[in-house]
Amino acid sequence: MSFVCDYCGKGRQKAHKVSHSNIKTRKWQEPNLQPVRAMRDGQVVRVRACTRCIRTGRVSKAA
């Protein structure tokens, strides 16, 4: 399952988890993706959109 927004293309980012002793291990930061029923080209489809796109109105939700 890919962690990519269908509208803006925002995806996973590589980061470091830093312990108290300053040991760095890799981790992934994933965007807050939500499954949404949206209108695309006059059709209702299920898409994965980040909350930023939903909030700003890029995603036209199907009623």
Distance bins in CASP14 RR format, pairs under 12 A and 6 or more apart:
PFRMAT RR
TARGET T0000
AUTHOR 0000-0000-0000
RMODE 2
METHOD distances of the structure
MODEL  1
1 12 0 0 0 0 0 1 0 0 0 0 0
1 30 0 0 0 0 0 1 0 0 0 0 0
1 33 0 0 0 0 1 0 0 0 0 0 0
1 35 0 0 0 0 0 1 0 0 0 0 0
1 48 0 0 0 0 1 0 0 0 0 0 0
2 9 0 0 0 0 0 1 0 0 0 0 0
2 10 0 0 0 0 0 1 0 0 0 0 0
2 11 0 0 0 0 1 0 0 0 0 0 0
2 12 0 0 0 0 1 0 0 0 0 0 0
2 30 0 0 0 0 0 1 0 0 0 0 0
2 31 0 0 0 0 0 1 0 0 0 0 0
2 33 0 0 0 0 1 0 0 0 0 0 0
2 48 0 0 0 0 1 0 0 0 0 0 0
3 9 0 0 0 0 0 1 0 0 0 0 0
3 10 0 0 0 0 1 0 0 0 0 0 0
3 11 1 0 1 0 0 0 0 0 0 0 0
3 12 1 0 1 0 0 0 0 0 0 0 0
3 13 0 0 0 0 1 0 0 0 0 0 0
3 28 0 0 0 0 1 0 0 0 0 0 0
3 29 0 0 0 0 1 0 0 0 0 0 0
3 30 1 0 1 0 0 0 0 0 0 0 0
3 31 1 0 0 1 0 0 0 0 0 0 0
3 32 0 0 0 0 0 1 0 0 0 0 0
3 33 1 0 0 1 0 0 0 0 0 0 0
3 48 0 0 0 0 1 0 0 0 0 0 0
3 50 0 0 0 0 1 0 0 0 0 0 0
4 10 1 0 0 1 0 0 0 0 0 0 0
4 11 1 0 1 0 0 0 0 0 0 0 0
4 12 1 0 0 1 0 0 0 0 0 0 0
4 13 0 0 0 0 0 1 0 0 0 0 0
4 30 0 0 0 0 1 0 0 0 0 0 0
4 31 0 0 0 0 1 0 0 0 0 0 0
4 33 0 0 0 0 1 0 0 0 0 0 0
4 47 0 0 0 0 0 1 0 0 0 0 0
4 48 1 0 0 1 0 0 0 0 0 0 0
4 49 0 0 0 0 0 1 0 0 0 0 0
4 50 0 0 0 0 1 0 0 0 0 0 0
4 53 0 0 0 0 0 1 0 0 0 0 0
5 11 1 0 0 1 0 0 0 0 0 0 0
5 12 0 0 0 0 0 1 0 0 0 0 0
5 30 0 0 0 0 0 1 0 0 0 0 0
5 31 1 0 0 1 0 0 0 0 0 0 0
5 32 0 0 0 0 1 0 0 0 0 0 0
5 33 1 0 0 1 0 0 0 0 0 0 0
5 34 0 0 0 0 1 0 0 0 0 0 0
5 35 0 0 0 0 0 1 0 0 0 0 0
5 36 0 0 0 0 0 1 0 0 0 0 0
5 38 0 0 0 0 0 1 0 0 0 0 0
5 47 0 0 0 0 1 0 0 0 0 0 0
5 48 1 0 0 1 0 0 0 0 0 0 0
5 49 1 0 1 0 0 0 0 0 0 0 0
5 50 1 0 1 0 0 0 0 0 0 0 0
5 51 0 0 0 0 1 0 0 0 0 0 0
5 52 0 0 0 0 1 0 0 0 0 0 0
5 53 1 0 0 1 0 0 0 0 0 0 0
5 54 0 0 0 0 1 0 0 0 0 0 0
5 56 0 0 0 0 0 1 0 0 0 0 0
5 58 0 0 0 0 1 0 0 0 0 0 0
5 59 0 0 0 0 1 0 0 0 0 0 0
6 31 0 0 0 0 0 1 0 0 0 0 0
6 33 0 0 0 0 1 0 0 0 0 0 0
6 34 0 0 0 0 0 1 0 0 0 0 0
6 35 0 0 0 0 0 1 0 0 0 0 0
6 36 0 0 0 0 1 0 0 0 0 0 0
6 38 0 0 0 0 1 0 0 0 0 0 0
6 40 0 0 0 0 1 0 0 0 0 0 0
6 45 0 0 0 0 1 0 0 0 0 0 0
6 46 0 0 0 0 1 0 0 0 0 0 0
6 47 1 0 1 0 0 0 0 0 0 0 0
6 48 1 0 1 0 0 0 0 0 0 0 0
6 49 1 0 0 1 0 0 0 0 0 0 0
6 50 0 0 0 0 1 0 0 0 0 0 0
6 53 0 0 0 0 1 0 0 0 0 0 0
6 54 0 0 0 0 0 1 0 0 0 0 0
6 58 0 0 0 0 1 0 0 0 0 0 0
6 59 0 0 0 0 1 0 0 0 0 0 0
7 31 0 0 0 0 0 1 0 0 0 0 0
7 33 0 0 0 0 0 1 0 0 0 0 0
7 34 0 0 0 0 0 1 0 0 0 0 0
7 36 0 0 0 0 1 0 0 0 0 0 0
7 38 0 0 0 0 1 0 0 0 0 0 0
7 40 0 0 0 0 1 0 0 0 0 0 0
7 47 1 0 0 1 0 0 0 0 0 0 0
7 48 0 0 0 0 1 0 0 0 0 0 0
7 49 1 0 1 0 0 0 0 0 0 0 0
7 50 1 0 0 1 0 0 0 0 0 0 0
7 51 0 0 0 0 0 1 0 0 0 0 0
7 52 0 0 0 0 1 0 0 0 0 0 0
7 53 1 0 1 0 0 0 0 0 0 0 0
7 54 0 0 0 0 1 0 0 0 0 0 0
7 55 0 0 0 0 0 1 0 0 0 0 0
7 56 0 0 0 0 1 0 0 0 0 0 0
7 57 0 0 0 0 1 0 0 0 0 0 0
7 58 1 0 1 0 0 0 0 0 0 0 0
7 59 1 0 0 1 0 0 0 0 0 0 0
7 60 0 0 0 0 0 1 0 0 0 0 0
8 31 0 0 0 0 1 0 0 0 0 0 0
8 33 0 0 0 0 0 1 0 0 0 0 0
8 47 0 0 0 0 0 1 0 0 0 0 0
8 48 0 0 0 0 0 1 0 0 0 0 0
8 49 0 0 0 0 1 0 0 0 0 0 0
8 50 1 0 0 1 0 0 0 0 0 0 0
8 51 0 0 0 0 0 1 0 0 0 0 0
8 52 1 0 0 1 0 0 0 0 0 0 0
8 53 1 0 1 0 0 0 0 0 0 0 0
8 54 0 0 0 0 0 1 0 0 0 0 0
8 55 0 0 0 0 0 1 0 0 0 0 0
8 56 0 0 0 0 1 0 0 0 0 0 0
8 57 0 0 0 0 0 1 0 0 0 0 0
8 58 1 0 0 1 0 0 0 0 0 0 0
8 59 0 0 0 0 0 1 0 0 0 0 0
9 31 0 0 0 0 1 0 0 0 0 0 0
9 33 0 0 0 0 0 1 0 0 0 0 0
9 47 0 0 0 0 0 1 0 0 0 0 0
9 48 0 0 0 0 0 1 0 0 0 0 0
9 49 0 0 0 0 1 0 0 0 0 0 0
9 50 0 0 0 0 1 0 0 0 0 0 0
9 52 0 0 0 0 0 1 0 0 0 0 0
9 53 0 0 0 0 1 0 0 0 0 0 0
9 58 0 0 0 0 0 1 0 0 0 0 0
10 29 0 0 0 0 0 1 0 0 0 0 0
10 30 0 0 0 0 1 0 0 0 0 0 0
10 31 1 0 1 0 0 0 0 0 0 0 0
10 32 0 0 0 0 1 0 0 0 0 0 0
10 33 0 0 0 0 1 0 0 0 0 0 0
10 48 0 0 0 0 0 1 0 0 0 0 0
10 49 0 0 0 0 1 0 0 0 0 0 0
10 50 1 0 1 0 0 0 0 0 0 0 0
10 51 0 0 0 0 0 1 0 0 0 0 0
10 52 1 0 0 1 0 0 0 0 0 0 0
10 53 0 0 0 0 1 0 0 0 0 0 0
10 58 0 0 0 0 0 1 0 0 0 0 0
11 28 0 0 0 0 1 0 0 0 0 0 0
11 29 0 0 0 0 1 0 0 0 0 0 0
11 30 1 0 0 1 0 0 0 0 0 0 0
11 31 1 0 1 0 0 0 0 0 0 0 0
11 32 0 0 0 0 0 1 0 0 0 0 0
11 33 0 0 0 0 1 0 0 0 0 0 0
11 48 0 0 0 0 0 1 0 0 0 0 0
11 50 0 0 0 0 1 0 0 0 0 0 0
11 52 0 0 0 0 0 1 0 0 0 0 0
12 26 0 0 0 0 0 1 0 0 0 0 0
12 27 0 0 0 0 0 1 0 0 0 0 0
12 28 1 0 1 0 0 0 0 0 0 0 0
12 29 1 0 0 1 0 0 0 0 0 0 0
12 30 1 0 1 0 0 0 0 0 0 0 0
12 31 1 0 0 1 0 0 0 0 0 0 0
12 32 0 0 0 0 0 1 0 0 0 0 0
12 33 0 0 0 0 0 1 0 0 0 0 0
12 50 0 0 0 0 0 1 0 0 0 0 0
13 26 0 0 0 0 0 1 0 0 0 0 0
13 27 0 0 0 0 1 0 0 0 0 0 0
13 28 1 0 0 1 0 0 0 0 0 0 0
13 29 1 0 1 0 0 0 0 0 0 0 0
13 30 0 0 0 0 1 0 0 0 0 0 0
13 31 0 0 0 0 1 0 0 0 0 0 0
14 24 0 0 0 0 0 1 0 0 0 0 0
14 25 0 0 0 0 0 1 0 0 0 0 0
14 26 1 0 0 1 0 0 0 0 0 0 0
14 27 1 0 0 1 0 0 0 0 0 0 0
14 28 1 0 0 1 0 0 0 0 0 0 0
14 29 1 0 0 1 0 0 0 0 0 0 0
14 30 0 0 0 0 0 1 0 0 0 0 0
15 24 0 0 0 0 1 0 0 0 0 0 0
15 25 0 0 0 0 0 1 0 0 0 0 0
15 26 1 0 0 1 0 0 0 0 0 0 0
15 27 1 0 1 0 0 0 0 0 0 0 0
15 28 1 0 0 1 0 0 0 0 0 0 0
15 29 1 0 1 0 0 0 0 0 0 0 0
15 30 0 0 0 0 0 1 0 0 0 0 0
16 22 0 0 0 0 0 1 0 0 0 0 0
16 23 0 0 0 0 1 0 0 0 0 0 0
16 24 1 0 1 0 0 0 0 0 0 0 0
16 25 1 0 0 1 0 0 0 0 0 0 0
16 26 1 0 0 1 0 0 0 0 0 0 0
16 27 1 0 0 1 0 0 0 0 0 0 0
16 28 0 0 0 0 0 1 0 0 0 0 0
16 29 0 0 0 0 0 1 0 0 0 0 0
17 23 0 0 0 0 1 0 0 0 0 0 0
17 24 1 0 0 1 0 0 0 0 0 0 0
17 25 1 0 1 0 0 0 0 0 0 0 0
17 26 1 0 0 1 0 0 0 0 0 0 0
17 27 1 0 1 0 0 0 0 0 0 0 0
17 28 0 0 0 0 0 1 0 0 0 0 0
17 29 0 0 0 0 0 1 0 0 0 0 0
18 24 1 0 1 0 0 0 0 0 0 0 0
18 25 0 0 0 0 1 0 0 0 0 0 0
18 26 0 0 0 0 0 1 0 0 0 0 0
18 27 0 0 0 0 1 0 0 0 0 0 0
19 25 1 0 0 1 0 0 0 0 0 0 0
19 27 0 0 0 0 0 1 0 0 0 0 0
30 48 0 0 0 0 0 1 0 0 0 0 0
30 50 0 0 0 0 0 1 0 0 0 0 0
31 48 0 0 0 0 1 0 0 0 0 0 0
31 49 0 0 0 0 1 0 0 0 0 0 0
31 50 1 0 1 0 0 0 0 0 0 0 0
31 51 0 0 0 0 1 0 0 0 0 0 0
31 52 0 0 0 0 1 0 0 0 0 0 0
31 53 0 0 0 0 1 0 0 0 0 0 0
31 54 0 0 0 0 0 1 0 0 0 0 0
32 48 0 0 0 0 0 1 0 0 0 0 0
32 49 0 0 0 0 1 0 0 0 0 0 0
32 50 1 0 0 1 0 0 0 0 0 0 0
32 51 1 0 1 0 0 0 0 0 0 0 0
32 52 0 0 0 0 1 0 0 0 0 0 0
32 53 0 0 0 0 0 1 0 0 0 0 0
32 54 0 0 0 0 1 0 0 0 0 0 0
32 55 0 0 0 0 0 1 0 0 0 0 0
33 47 0 0 0 0 1 0 0 0 0 0 0
33 48 1 0 1 0 0 0 0 0 0 0 0
33 49 1 0 0 1 0 0 0 0 0 0 0
33 50 1 0 1 0 0 0 0 0 0 0 0
33 51 0 0 0 0 1 0 0 0 0 0 0
33 52 0 0 0 0 0 1 0 0 0 0 0
33 53 0 0 0 0 1 0 0 0 0 0 0
33 54 0 0 0 0 1 0 0 0 0 0 0
33 59 0 0 0 0 0 1 0 0 0 0 0
34 46 0 0 0 0 0 1 0 0 0 0 0
34 47 0 0 0 0 1 0 0 0 0 0 0
34 48 1 0 0 1 0 0 0 0 0 0 0
34 49 1 0 0 1 0 0 0 0 0 0 0
34 50 1 0 0 1 0 0 0 0 0 0 0
34 51 1 0 0 1 0 0 0 0 0 0 0
34 52 0 0 0 0 0 1 0 0 0 0 0
34 53 0 0 0 0 1 0 0 0 0 0 0
34 54 1 0 0 1 0 0 0 0 0 0 0
34 55 0 0 0 0 0 1 0 0 0 0 0
34 59 0 0 0 0 1 0 0 0 0 0 0
34 61 0 0 0 0 0 1 0 0 0 0 0
35 45 0 0 0 0 0 1 0 0 0 0 0
35 46 1 0 1 0 0 0 0 0 0 0 0
35 47 1 0 0 1 0 0 0 0 0 0 0
35 48 1 0 1 0 0 0 0 0 0 0 0
35 49 0 0 0 0 1 0 0 0 0 0 0
35 50 0 0 0 0 0 1 0 0 0 0 0
35 51 0 0 0 0 0 1 0 0 0 0 0
35 54 0 0 0 0 0 1 0 0 0 0 0
35 59 0 0 0 0 0 1 0 0 0 0 0
35 61 0 0 0 0 0 1 0 0 0 0 0
36 44 0 0 0 0 0 1 0 0 0 0 0
36 45 0 0 0 0 1 0 0 0 0 0 0
36 46 1 0 0 1 0 0 0 0 0 0 0
36 47 1 0 1 0 0 0 0 0 0 0 0
36 48 1 0 0 1 0 0 0 0 0 0 0
36 49 1 0 1 0 0 0 0 0 0 0 0
36 50 0 0 0 0 0 1 0 0 0 0 0
36 51 0 0 0 0 1 0 0 0 0 0 0
36 53 0 0 0 0 1 0 0 0 0 0 0
36 54 1 0 0 1 0 0 0 0 0 0 0
36 55 0 0 0 0 0 1 0 0 0 0 0
36 57 0 0 0 0 0 1 0 0 0 0 0
36 58 0 0 0 0 0 1 0 0 0 0 0
36 59 1 0 1 0 0 0 0 0 0 0 0
36 60 0 0 0 0 1 0 0 0 0 0 0
36 61 1 0 0 1 0 0 0 0 0 0 0
36 62 0 0 0 0 1 0 0 0 0 0 0
37 43 0 0 0 0 0 1 0 0 0 0 0
37 44 1 0 1 0 0 0 0 0 0 0 0
37 45 1 0 0 1 0 0 0 0 0 0 0
37 46 1 0 1 0 0 0 0 0 0 0 0
37 47 0 0 0 0 1 0 0 0 0 0 0
37 48 0 0 0 0 0 1 0 0 0 0 0
37 49 0 0 0 0 0 1 0 0 0 0 0
37 54 0 0 0 0 0 1 0 0 0 0 0
37 59 0 0 0 0 1 0 0 0 0 0 0
37 60 0 0 0 0 0 1 0 0 0 0 0
37 61 1 0 0 1 0 0 0 0 0 0 0
37 62 1 0 1 0 0 0 0 0 0 0 0
37 63 0 0 0 0 1 0 0 0 0 0 0
38 44 1 0 0 1 0 0 0 0 0 0 0
38 45 1 0 0 1 0 0 0 0 0 0 0
38 46 1 0 0 1 0 0 0 0 0 0 0
38 47 1 0 1 0 0 0 0 0 0 0 0
38 48 0 0 0 0 0 1 0 0 0 0 0
38 49 1 0 0 1 0 0 0 0 0 0 0
38 53 0 0 0 0 1 0 0 0 0 0 0
38 54 0 0 0 0 1 0 0 0 0 0 0
38 57 0 0 0 0 0 1 0 0 0 0 0
38 58 0 0 0 0 1 0 0 0 0 0 0
38 59 1 0 1 0 0 0 0 0 0 0 0
38 60 1 0 0 1 0 0 0 0 0 0 0
38 61 1 0 1 0 0 0 0 0 0 0 0
38 62 1 0 1 0 0 0 0 0 0 0 0
38 63 0 0 0 0 0 1 0 0 0 0 0
39 45 1 0 0 1 0 0 0 0 0 0 0
39 46 0 0 0 0 0 1 0 0 0 0 0
39 47 0 0 0 0 1 0 0 0 0 0 0
39 58 0 0 0 0 0 1 0 0 0 0 0
39 59 0 0 0 0 1 0 0 0 0 0 0
39 60 1 0 1 0 0 0 0 0 0 0 0
39 61 1 0 0 1 0 0 0 0 0 0 0
39 62 1 0 1 0 0 0 0 0 0 0 0
39 63 0 0 0 0 1 0 0 0 0 0 0
40 46 0 0 0 0 0 1 0 0 0 0 0
40 47 1 0 0 1 0 0 0 0 0 0 0
40 49 0 0 0 0 0 1 0 0 0 0 0
40 58 0 0 0 0 0 1 0 0 0 0 0
40 59 0 0 0 0 1 0 0 0 0 0 0
40 60 0 0 0 0 1 0 0 0 0 0 0
40 61 0 0 0 0 0 1 0 0 0 0 0
40 62 0 0 0 0 1 0 0 0 0 0 0
41 60 0 0 0 0 0 1 0 0 0 0 0
42 60 0 0 0 0 1 0 0 0 0 0 0
42 62 0 0 0 0 1 0 0 0 0 0 0
43 60 0 0 0 0 0 1 0 0 0 0 0
43 62 0 0 0 0 1 0 0 0 0 0 0
44 60 0 0 0 0 0 1 0 0 0 0 0
44 61 0 0 0 0 1 0 0 0 0 0 0
44 62 1 0 1 0 0 0 0 0 0 0 0
44 63 0 0 0 0 1 0 0 0 0 0 0
45 59 0 0 0 0 0 1 0 0 0 0 0
45 60 0 0 0 0 0 1 0 0 0 0 0
45 61 0 0 0 0 0 1 0 0 0 0 0
45 62 0 0 0 0 1 0 0 0 0 0 0
46 59 0 0 0 0 0 1 0 0 0 0 0
46 61 0 0 0 0 0 1 0 0 0 0 0
46 62 0 0 0 0 1 0 0 0 0 0 0
47 53 0 0 0 0 1 0 0 0 0 0 0
47 54 0 0 0 0 0 1 0 0 0 0 0
47 58 0 0 0 0 0 1 0 0 0 0 0
47 59 1 0 0 1 0 0 0 0 0 0 0
47 60 0 0 0 0 0 1 0 0 0 0 0
47 61 0 0 0 0 0 1 0 0 0 0 0
47 62 0 0 0 0 0 1 0 0 0 0 0
48 54 0 0 0 0 0 1 0 0 0 0 0
48 59 0 0 0 0 0 1 0 0 0 0 0
49 55 0 0 0 0 1 0 0 0 0 0 0
49 56 0 0 0 0 0 1 0 0 0 0 0
49 57 0 0 0 0 1 0 0 0 0 0 0
49 58 1 0 0 1 0 0 0 0 0 0 0
49 59 1 0 1 0 0 0 0 0 0 0 0
49 60 0 0 0 0 0 1 0 0 0 0 0
49 61 0 0 0 0 1 0 0 0 0 0 0
50 56 0 0 0 0 1 0 0 0 0 0 0
50 57 0 0 0 0 0 1 0 0 0 0 0
50 58 0 0 0 0 1 0 0 0 0 0 0
50 59 0 0 0 0 1 0 0 0 0 0 0
51 57 0 0 0 0 0 1 0 0 0 0 0
51 58 0 0 0 0 0 1 0 0 0 0 0
51 59 0 0 0 0 1 0 0 0 0 0 0
52 58 0 0 0 0 1 0 0 0 0 0 0
52 59 0 0 0 0 0 1 0 0 0 0 0
53 59 1 0 1 0 0 0 0 0 0 0 0
53 60 0 0 0 0 0 1 0 0 0 0 0
53 61 0 0 0 0 0 1 0 0 0 0 0
54 60 0 0 0 0 0 1 0 0 0 0 0
54 61 1 0 0 1 0 0 0 0 0 0 0
55 61 0 0 0 0 0 1 0 0 0 0 0
END
